[in-house]
Amino acid sequence: MLQSQLRGSVGQKVLGRLGQGNAKPGQSAPWLLNEATADDVAKAEQWVAQYAPTVTTAKPPF
């Protein structure tokens, strides 16, 4: 389920809260990306302002 939610956002930044849906009989509950809260957005904006310049200039590990 998580994969299908994120398929349209490949190469983009996404923000959400990881959670689990309802399990079908005989299966595990699927992982889902739920809506981010206002607090999540504020923390993400703070993190991006502080760390994004160093993350985007880092060389890939390969």
Stockholm file with secondary structure:
# STOCKHOLM 1.0

chainA/1-62         MLQSQLRGSVGQKVLGRLGQGNAKPGQSAPWLLNEATADDVAKAEQWVAQYAPTVTTAKPPF
#=GR chainA/1-62 SS CHHHHHGGGTTSCCCCEEEECCCCTTSCCCEEEECCCHHHHHHHHHHHHHHHHHHHHSCCCC
#=GC SS_cons        CHHHHHGGGTTSCCCCEEEECCCCTTSCCCEEEECCCHHHHHHHHHHHHHHHHHHHHSCCCC
//
